[in-house]
Amino acid sequence: MPSLFRRKTEEVIEPVADEVAESAPAKAHTPSKRDLGQTTPKRRETVRRTIEKPPADRKEQAKRLREKARQERAESRAGQLAGNQKYLLPRDRGPERELVRDIVDSRRTIGTWFFGVTFIVMLVGFNRALNPSVYLAANLLFLLFALATAVDSYLITRRVQKLINERFPKTEQRMRSLYFYAIMRGISFRFIRNPKPKVKPGAKI
């Protein structure tokens, strides 16, 4: 009796298992990266930090301090020339002064040549053996450049006042300080200005 019952049970289970196997969808084969011809990128190697050894004596320690100070000065100098606010001097910091620099650098200022003309006039003045007419012409040239520089500086300050009031109406910067900042930059040669000019002459500000 038990054997007959076991046989019937097996006959019932087997057809059901076959039907389930036929109705279950076949699992799709996912191609590997190797099958697709792709290569797995290698893991980045961990960069080992080198631990600096302590200095052997005071002489080596002083050498390291000098080298560190030199690197910091070079980094600070590069940051100043690039106009990085982190490294700028207090006189150059702030968006208002950055705008003033762009205003001046976008112009061809007459004051750029003022010191050059002054130097020439001084050389002529030291040489008393020259013709008096040459000495007079040199002084007239100096007066002409001084007047032209004053007029150009005035135009620069008007431009600074207009743009500062438009873009920074609530600024706490003193306008006289910004005027003086603009004039001093305007009479400096372009290649020695610090921070370096970021705009070309004629650029729209």
C-alpha positions in Angstrom: 0.0 0.0 0.0 2.7 2.5 0.8 4.6 1.7 -2.3 1.5 2.3 -4.4 0.9 5.7 -2.8 4.5 6.7 -3.4 4.3 5.8 -7.0 1.2 7.8 -7.7 2.7 10.8 -5.9 5.8 10.7 -8.1 3.7 10.5 -11.2 1.7 13.6 -10.1 4.8 15.7 -9.2 6.8 15.0 -12.3 4.3 16.4 -14.8 3.8 19.5 -12.7 7.6 20.1 -12.5 7.8 19.7 -16.3 5.1 22.3 -16.8 6.8 24.8 -14.5 10.1 24.3 -16.3 8.5 24.8 -19.7 6.5 28.0 -18.6 9.6 29.7 -16.9 11.4 31.9 -19.4 15.0 31.1 -20.1 17.4 33.4 -18.3 19.1 35.7 -20.7 22.9 35.4 -20.9 24.6 38.7 -20.0 27.8 39.1 -22.0 30.9 39.9 -20.0 33.2 42.8 -20.7 35.7 40.3 -22.0 33.1 39.0 -24.5 32.5 42.6 -25.6 36.1 43.3 -26.0 36.2 45.8 -23.2 39.1 46.1 -20.7 38.6 46.8 -17.0 40.6 49.8 -16.0 43.2 49.1 -13.4 42.7 50.5 -10.0 44.7 53.6 -9.2 47.7 52.9 -7.2 47.7 54.4 -3.7 50.1 57.2 -3.5 52.3 56.7 -0.5 53.0 59.8 1.4 56.6 60.2 2.2 57.2 61.1 5.8 59.8 63.9 6.0 62.6 63.0 8.2 63.5 65.3 11.0 66.5 67.6 10.4 69.8 66.2 11.4 71.1 69.4 12.9 70.2 73.1 13.3 71.9 74.0 10.0 69.7 71.7 8.0 66.6 72.9 9.9 67.5 76.5 9.0 68.0 75.5 5.4 64.5 73.9 5.3 62.9 77.0 6.8 64.6 79.2 4.2 63.4 76.9 1.4 59.9 76.9 2.8 59.9 80.7 3.1 61.2 81.0 -0.5 58.4 78.8 -1.8 55.8 80.8 0.1 57.1 84.1 -1.3 57.0 82.7 -4.8 53.5 81.4 -4.3 52.4 84.7 -2.9 54.0 86.7 -5.7 52.3 84.5 -8.4 49.0 84.9 -6.6 49.3 88.7 -6.5 50.2 88.9 -10.2 47.2 86.7 -11.0 44.8 88.8 -9.0 44.0 86.1 -6.5 42.1 87.8 -3.6 43.8 85.5 -1.1 47.3 86.9 -1.9 46.5 90.5 -2.7 47.6 93.3 -0.5 44.9 95.2 1.4 45.1 98.1 -1.0 44.2 95.7 -3.9 41.4 93.7 -2.3 37.8 93.9 -3.0 35.5 93.8 -6.1 35.5 97.6 -6.3 39.2 97.9 -6.7 39.2 95.0 -9.2 36.7 97.1 -11.2 39.0 100.1 -10.9 41.9 98.1 -12.3 39.9 96.9 -15.2 38.8 100.5 -16.0 42.4 101.8 -16.0 43.8 98.8 -17.9 41.2 99.1 -20.6 42.5 102.6 -21.5 45.7 103.9 -23.1 46.6 106.4 -20.4 48.8 109.4 -21.2 50.2 109.3 -17.6 52.0 106.1 -18.6 54.7 108.2 -20.3 54.7 111.0 -17.7 57.7 109.7 -15.7 59.6 109.0 -18.9 59.2 112.6 -20.1 60.1 113.8 -16.6 63.3 111.8 -16.7 64.2 113.4 -20.1 63.6 116.9 -18.8 65.8 116.2 -15.8 68.6 115.1 -18.0 68.3 118.2 -20.1 68.2 120.4 -17.0 71.4 118.9 -15.7 73.2 119.7 -18.9 73.6 123.5 -18.9 75.8 123.5 -22.0 72.8 122.8 -24.2 71.1 125.4 -26.3 68.6 127.5 -24.3 66.0 126.7 -26.8 66.4 123.0 -26.2 66.0 123.6 -22.5 62.9 125.7 -23.0 61.4 123.0 -25.3 62.0 120.3 -22.7 60.2 122.3 -20.1 57.3 123.0 -22.4 57.1 119.3 -23.1 57.0 118.6 -19.4 54.2 121.1 -18.8 52.3 119.7 -21.7 52.5 116.2 -20.5 51.7 117.2 -16.9 48.5 119.0 -18.2 47.5 116.1 -20.4 48.1 113.6 -17.5 45.9 115.7 -15.2 43.1 115.8 -17.8 43.4 112.1 -18.5 43.3 111.3 -14.7 40.2 113.4 -14.3 38.5 111.5 -17.1 39.5 108.2 -15.4 38.0 109.3 -12.1 34.8 110.3 -13.7 34.6 106.8 -15.3 35.4 105.2 -12.0 32.7 107.2 -10.2 30.1 106.2 -12.8 30.7 102.5 -12.9 31.2 102.2 -9.1 27.8 103.9 -8.5 26.1 101.7 -11.0 27.5 98.3 -9.9 28.2 98.9 -6.2 25.6 101.4 -5.1 26.0 100.3 -1.5 29.8 100.3 -1.4 31.6 101.2 1.7 34.8 102.2 -0.2 35.7 105.9 -0.1 35.6 107.4 -3.6 38.7 109.5 -3.0 40.6 106.4 -2.2 39.4 104.7 -5.4 40.3 107.9 -7.4 43.8 107.9 -6.0 44.2 104.2 -6.7 43.1 104.6 -10.3 45.4 107.6 -10.9 48.5 105.8 -9.5 47.8 102.8 -11.6 47.2 105.0 -14.6 50.6 106.6 -14.4 52.4 103.3 -14.0 53.8 101.4 -17.0 51.5 98.6 -18.0 54.2 95.9 -17.7 55.0 96.7 -14.1 51.4 97.0 -12.8 50.6 94.7 -10.0 48.2 92.8 -10.2 48.7 92.2 -13.9 46.1 93.6 -16.3 43.4 91.1 -17.1 41.8 93.2 -19.9 43.4 94.5 -23.1 43.3 98.2 -24.1 40.0 99.0 -25.8 38.1 96.3 -24.0 34.5 97.0 -22.9 34.1 97.2 -19.2 
